[in-house]
Amino acid sequence: MLITEIALKARVSPATVSRAINQPQLVAAESLARIRAVMEQHNYVPAPLNRRRGPKARLPEQRRIGVWFVGARANNPSLNWFQDQLLQVQSTDPRYRVDLRVLFSSTPDELPRNLASERLDGVIIQGMEPSAECLGKLREIPHVWFMTRRSSTYPGDYVEPNNQENGQIAANYLFERGHKCVSVITTDPDYSAIVHRNRAFVERAKELGISVHTVLGAANPGVSYLEAAMNTEVDALVKRLLDSSPRATGLYIPVDHFCGTFFRSLREAGRKAGRDFEAILGNYNPVIYHNLDHSPAVIDINLPLLVRKVVDHLLWRIENPTIGGRIGITISPRLLTKNLS
């Protein structure tokens, strides 16, 4: 099969196919995926590297980076998600030559014990916000904050989901579905992502002229969200929801870790999805989602892209340690309503 034939089937130029073979980092992700799909369909295998024409990709220097889970115990299997996401990225893109180390500290006031011995080029911080003293000690190592719980005074670079858009998307969706009264229901109301999502949802619902209830669980100050156990207050939340007036038919659940228990409690109270209520989730975890008793709409925070962006930015910061100022990157979520996989 000729490169021109691949280009025609993949709806790109022959030059783009050549770059996809020799310099894939220069090709847009969607185009690269189409090109590789055509190659696989027709069993096309590029010539060995030393026999190819044109410029070749130069692999970047491998970097040794750490992901520091602040406020989490070591060897927690639920925290393998970052490694899993990075492995998927590395399997499709040779630019991500990263040797990953996972670090833990049980409180924000201590650095990981193995931080010095790992000899890291940079660190991604996730979980609770480290204390000012810890950040001061980390000053010599390039670092980027990842995901949520960052305070407005956090001094460093960050990459995080756009939680305001999450709440707004949910309110718009329920309004467009014809709901006149809606409710936001959640545990862990002080968790920063939930605070931003709740606020944006309530504000947008009021702008749209629909009634809105807030049904929030008890605050857990000082408890790491990474270590939170399954909440036992779901039945109380369901009772408060059912006692509220006017009755909410549109439900927004900003995070999904308790939604299975929540939907089961609603079902036991005689409420049926599609008949008595319609829900939208503010997070998409396939493991949780595909174990639900129905398939609500869901807002995907786009975790694979978030992982790419935080690694990209940390590698940039490693190469540009003297550039001042705080750089913040937010990633927009996307609404998923069917064909989830």
C-alpha positions as CSV (number, residue, x, y, z in Angstrom):
1,M,0.0,0.0,0.0
2,L,1.3,3.5,-0.9
3,I,1.5,6.5,1.4
4,T,-0.8,8.3,-1.1
5,E,-3.4,5.6,-0.7
6,I,-3.2,5.8,3.1
7,A,-3.6,9.6,2.9
8,L,-6.7,9.3,0.7
9,K,-8.4,6.9,3.0
10,A,-7.4,8.8,6.2
11,R,-8.4,12.2,4.6
12,V,-5.0,13.8,5.1
13,S,-2.1,14.8,2.9
14,P,0.7,12.4,2.0
15,A,3.1,14.7,4.0
16,T,0.9,14.2,7.1
17,V,1.2,10.4,6.7
18,S,4.9,10.7,6.4
19,R,5.0,12.8,9.6
20,A,2.8,10.2,11.3
21,I,5.3,7.5,10.5
22,N,8.5,9.5,11.2
23,Q,7.5,12.3,13.6
24,P,4.2,11.4,15.2
25,Q,4.5,14.1,17.8
26,L,4.0,16.7,15.1
27,V,0.6,15.3,14.0
28,A,-2.8,16.2,15.5
29,A,-4.2,13.4,17.7
30,E,-7.4,12.9,15.6
31,S,-5.4,12.7,12.3
32,L,-2.9,10.4,13.8
33,A,-5.6,8.1,15.0
34,R,-7.2,7.9,11.5
35,I,-3.9,7.3,9.8
36,R,-3.0,4.5,12.3
37,A,-6.5,2.9,11.9
38,V,-6.0,2.8,8.1
39,M,-2.5,1.3,8.5
40,E,-3.8,-1.4,10.8
41,Q,-6.8,-2.2,8.6
42,H,-4.5,-2.8,5.6
43,N,-1.7,-4.4,7.6
44,Y,0.7,-1.6,6.6
45,V,4.0,-1.8,8.4
46,P,6.5,1.1,7.8
47,A,10.0,0.3,6.6
48,P,12.7,0.0,9.3
49,L,13.9,3.4,10.6
50,N,17.3,3.2,8.9
51,R,15.6,2.8,5.5
52,R,13.1,5.6,5.7
53,R,13.4,8.8,3.8
54,G,12.9,12.3,5.3
55,P,13.4,13.7,8.8
56,K,13.2,11.2,11.8
57,A,11.8,11.8,15.2
58,R,14.3,12.6,17.9
59,L,13.2,11.1,21.1
60,P,13.4,13.5,24.0
61,E,15.6,12.9,27.0
62,Q,14.0,10.6,29.6
63,R,12.9,12.5,32.7
64,R,12.5,11.1,36.2
65,I,9.3,12.6,37.7
66,G,7.3,11.9,40.8
67,V,3.6,12.1,41.6
68,W,3.2,13.1,45.2
69,F,-0.1,12.2,46.8
70,V,-0.4,14.5,49.8
71,G,-2.5,13.2,52.6
72,A,-2.6,9.6,51.5
73,R,-1.1,6.4,52.9
74,A,1.5,4.5,50.9
75,N,0.5,1.5,48.8
76,N,-3.1,2.6,48.4
77,P,-4.3,0.6,45.3
78,S,-7.0,3.2,44.6
79,L,-4.2,5.7,43.7
80,N,-2.8,3.7,40.8
81,W,-5.0,5.7,38.4
82,F,-2.3,8.2,37.4
83,Q,0.2,5.5,36.6
84,D,-2.5,3.7,34.5
85,Q,-3.3,6.9,32.6
86,L,0.3,7.7,31.9
87,L,1.0,4.2,30.7
88,Q,-1.8,4.6,28.1
89,V,-0.3,7.9,27.0
90,Q,3.2,6.4,26.7
91,S,1.9,3.5,24.6
92,T,0.7,5.8,21.9
93,D,3.2,8.7,22.0
94,P,7.0,8.3,22.2
95,R,7.4,11.9,23.5
96,Y,6.4,10.8,27.0
97,R,9.7,9.2,28.0
98,V,9.0,9.4,31.7
99,D,10.3,7.3,34.5
100,L,7.5,7.7,37.1
101,R,7.9,7.4,40.9
102,V,4.9,7.6,43.2
103,L,5.4,9.4,46.5
104,F,3.2,9.7,49.6
105,S,2.9,11.7,52.8
106,S,0.2,11.3,55.3
107,T,-0.2,15.0,56.1
108,P,0.4,18.3,54.2
109,D,3.1,19.2,56.8
110,E,5.7,16.5,55.7
111,L,7.6,15.8,52.6
112,P,7.8,12.2,51.3
113,R,10.6,10.3,53.0
114,N,12.1,9.1,49.7
115,L,11.9,12.5,47.9
116,A,15.6,13.2,48.2
117,S,16.8,9.7,47.3
118,E,14.7,9.5,44.2
119,R,16.7,12.3,42.5
120,L,13.7,13.6,40.6
121,D,13.7,16.1,37.7
122,G,10.2,17.3,38.7
123,V,7.1,16.6,40.8
124,I,3.4,16.6,40.2
125,I,1.4,17.3,43.4
126,Q,-2.0,15.8,44.0
127,G,-4.3,15.5,47.0
128,M,-4.2,18.0,49.8
129,E,-2.3,21.3,49.4
130,P,1.2,21.1,51.0
131,S,2.0,23.5,53.8
132,A,4.0,26.6,53.0
133,E,7.0,25.2,54.8
134,C,6.9,22.0,52.6
135,L,6.5,24.1,49.4
136,G,9.5,26.2,50.5
137,K,11.6,23.0,50.8
138,L,10.4,21.9,47.4
139,R,11.5,25.2,45.7
140,E,14.5,23.8,44.0
141,I,12.5,21.0,42.3
142,P,10.2,22.0,39.4
143,H,6.6,21.1,40.4
144,V,3.1,21.5,39.2
145,W,-0.2,21.2,41.1
146,F,-2.7,18.7,39.6
147,M,-6.5,18.5,39.8
148,T,-8.3,20.1,42.7
149,R,-8.1,21.3,46.3
150,R,-5.7,24.1,45.3
151,S,-6.3,27.3,47.3
152,S,-6.5,30.7,45.6
153,T,-3.2,31.6,47.3
154,Y,-1.3,28.5,46.0
155,P,1.9,30.1,44.5
156,G,2.8,27.6,41.8
157,D,1.7,26.4,38.4
158,Y,-1.4,24.2,38.2
159,V,-3.4,22.0,35.8
160,E,-7.0,21.3,36.8
161,P,-10.5,20.5,35.4
162,N,-12.8,23.4,34.8
163,N,-15.2,22.8,37.7
164,Q,-17.3,26.0,37.0
165,E,-18.1,24.7,33.5
166,N,-19.1,21.3,35.0
167,G,-21.8,22.8,37.1
168,Q,-23.0,25.1,34.3
169,I,-23.2,22.2,31.9
170,A,-25.3,20.2,34.3
171,A,-27.8,23.1,34.9
172,N,-28.1,23.7,31.2
173,Y,-28.7,20.0,30.5
174,L,-31.5,19.7,33.1
175,F,-33.1,22.9,31.9
176,E,-33.1,21.8,28.3
177,R,-34.7,18.5,29.4
178,G,-37.6,20.5,30.7
179,H,-37.1,20.3,34.5
180,K,-38.6,23.1,36.4
181,C,-37.1,22.2,39.8
182,V,-33.7,20.7,40.3
183,S,-31.4,19.7,43.1
184,V,-27.7,19.3,43.7
185,I,-26.9,16.4,46.0
186,T,-23.5,15.5,47.4
187,T,-21.4,14.3,50.3
188,D,-18.1,16.1,51.1
189,P,-19.5,19.6,50.5
190,D,-16.2,21.3,51.5
191,Y,-14.1,19.5,48.9
192,S,-13.0,22.3,46.6
193,A,-14.1,20.7,43.3
194,I,-17.6,20.2,44.7
195,V,-17.8,23.7,46.1
196,H,-17.1,25.2,42.7
197,R,-19.4,22.8,40.9
198,N,-22.2,23.3,43.3
199,R,-21.9,27.1,43.2
200,A,-21.8,27.2,39.4
201,F,-24.8,24.9,39.2
202,V,-27.0,26.9,41.6
203,E,-26.1,30.2,40.0
204,R,-26.8,28.9,36.5
205,A,-30.1,27.3,37.5
206,K,-31.2,30.6,39.0
207,E,-30.2,32.4,35.8
208,L,-32.4,30.0,33.9
209,G,-35.3,30.7,36.2
210,I,-35.7,27.2,37.6
211,S,-36.1,26.3,41.3
212,V,-33.0,24.7,42.9
213,H,-32.5,22.8,46.2
214,T,-29.1,22.1,47.7
215,V,-28.9,18.8,49.6
216,L,-25.4,18.5,51.1
217,G,-23.8,16.1,53.5
218,A,-21.8,16.8,56.6
219,A,-18.5,18.6,56.3
220,N,-15.3,16.6,57.1
221,P,-12.7,19.2,57.9
222,G,-9.1,17.9,57.8
223,V,-10.1,14.6,56.1
224,S,-8.3,13.9,52.9
225,Y,-10.6,13.3,50.0
226,L,-8.2,10.6,48.8
227,E,-8.8,8.6,52.0
228,A,-12.5,9.2,52.3
229,A,-14.5,6.0,53.0
230,M,-17.9,5.3,51.5
231,N,-20.2,7.8,53.1
232,T,-22.9,6.4,55.4
233,E,-25.2,9.4,55.2
234,V,-26.8,8.7,51.8
235,D,-30.1,7.6,53.3
236,A,-30.4,10.9,55.1
237,L,-29.6,12.8,51.9
238,V,-32.4,10.9,50.1
239,K,-34.9,11.6,52.9
240,R,-34.0,15.4,52.7
241,L,-34.4,15.3,49.0
242,L,-37.8,13.6,49.1
243,D,-39.0,16.0,51.9
244,S,-38.0,19.1,49.9
245,S,-40.8,21.1,48.2
246,P,-41.4,21.7,45.3
247,R,-40.2,18.2,44.3
248,A,-37.0,18.2,42.3
249,T,-37.2,16.0,39.2
250,G,-33.7,16.9,37.8
251,L,-30.7,15.8,40.0
252,Y,-27.1,16.9,39.7
253,I,-24.6,14.7,41.5
254,P,-21.2,16.5,41.2
255,V,-19.0,13.5,42.1
256,D,-19.8,9.9,41.5
257,H,-18.2,7.9,44.3
258,F,-21.5,7.5,46.2
259,C,-24.0,7.5,43.4
260,G,-24.5,3.7,43.3
261,T,-25.6,3.8,47.0
262,F,-27.6,6.9,46.3
263,F,-29.6,5.5,43.4
264,R,-30.2,2.3,45.3
265,S,-31.6,4.2,48.3
266,L,-33.9,6.2,45.9
267,R,-35.1,2.9,44.4
268,E,-35.8,1.5,47.8
269,A,-37.9,4.7,48.6
270,G,-40.0,3.9,45.5
271,R,-38.5,6.4,43.1
272,K,-37.7,5.2,39.6
273,A,-35.2,6.8,37.2
274,G,-36.9,8.1,34.1
275,R,-40.3,8.2,35.7
276,D,-39.7,10.2,38.9
277,F,-36.3,11.8,38.3
278,E,-33.5,12.3,35.8
279,A,-29.9,12.6,37.0
280,I,-26.7,13.9,35.6
281,L,-23.3,13.0,37.1
282,G,-20.4,15.5,37.4
283,N,-17.7,12.8,36.9
284,Y,-17.3,9.8,34.7
285,N,-15.6,6.7,36.2
286,P,-16.3,3.8,33.9
287,V,-16.0,1.2,36.7
288,I,-18.6,3.0,38.8
289,Y,-20.8,4.0,35.9
290,H,-21.2,0.6,34.3
291,N,-22.3,-0.9,37.7
292,L,-25.3,1.5,38.0
293,D,-28.9,0.3,37.6
294,H,-29.5,2.9,34.8
295,S,-27.4,5.1,32.5
296,P,-27.7,8.8,33.4
297,A,-26.1,11.6,31.5
298,V,-22.6,12.3,32.7
299,I,-20.0,15.0,32.5
300,D,-16.5,13.7,31.7
301,I,-13.7,15.8,33.1
302,N,-11.4,14.4,30.3
303,L,-8.8,12.7,32.6
304,P,-6.5,11.4,29.8
305,L,-6.1,15.0,28.5
306,L,-5.6,16.3,32.0
307,V,-2.7,13.8,32.5
308,R,-1.2,14.7,29.2
309,K,-1.3,18.4,30.0
310,V,0.2,18.1,33.5
311,V,3.1,16.0,32.2
312,D,3.6,18.4,29.3
313,H,3.6,21.4,31.6
314,L,6.0,19.8,34.1
315,L,8.4,18.9,31.3
316,W,8.2,22.4,30.1
317,R,8.8,23.8,33.6
318,I,11.8,21.5,33.9
319,E,13.2,23.0,30.7
320,N,12.3,26.6,31.8
321,P,12.9,26.8,35.6
322,T,13.8,30.5,35.6
323,I,10.6,31.8,33.9
324,G,8.6,33.5,36.6
325,G,4.9,33.9,37.3
326,R,2.2,31.4,38.0
327,I,0.9,29.5,35.0
328,G,-2.6,27.9,35.3
329,I,-4.2,25.6,32.8
330,T,-7.8,24.5,33.0
331,I,-9.4,21.7,30.9
332,S,-13.0,21.9,29.8
333,P,-15.3,18.9,30.6
334,R,-17.6,17.3,28.0
335,L,-21.2,16.1,28.2
336,L,-21.8,12.4,27.5
337,T,-25.4,11.3,27.1
338,K,-25.1,7.9,25.3
339,N,-22.8,5.2,24.0
340,L,-20.5,5.4,27.0
341,S,-17.6,3.0,26.9
